């Protein structure tokens, strides 16, 4: 939150409350899963562009470094890719899966020995 607050400041956005105050409000709401986590758990498409990637672009434009935020974005994008792979794999028909398996076997048989 400190990194995003620094970004807001660099963009000329005045914060009405401190990070500490915001965290206290979140804590007072009780246990709650953010919408992106709920989407991940329900295997829905993660909307990373509007929430995360735009924030990174803004930080780049005003030259604000956000290493922790960048790490979180990388993890979210990895989770998004995992969901896409699972969805793609589940959509393949039995015949398509057999074909992929046989192509892999051919590749490994014809690959040079190490």
Number of C-alpha atoms within 10 A of each C-alpha: 14 13 15 17 15 17 22 17 13 15 14 9 11 10 11 8 8 12 14 11 11 13 11 11 11 12 11 9 8 8 8 10 9 8 11 16 14 13 14 16 10 9 15 15 14 21 15 14 12 9 12 17 16 12 19 19 11 15 20 13 10 11 11 18 15 18 10 12 17 15 11 12 19 14 12 19 18 12 14 19 14 14 18 16 12 12 14 10 12 11 11 12 10 10 9 12 14 12 12 13 12 12 12 12 12 11 11 11 10 9 9 7 6 3
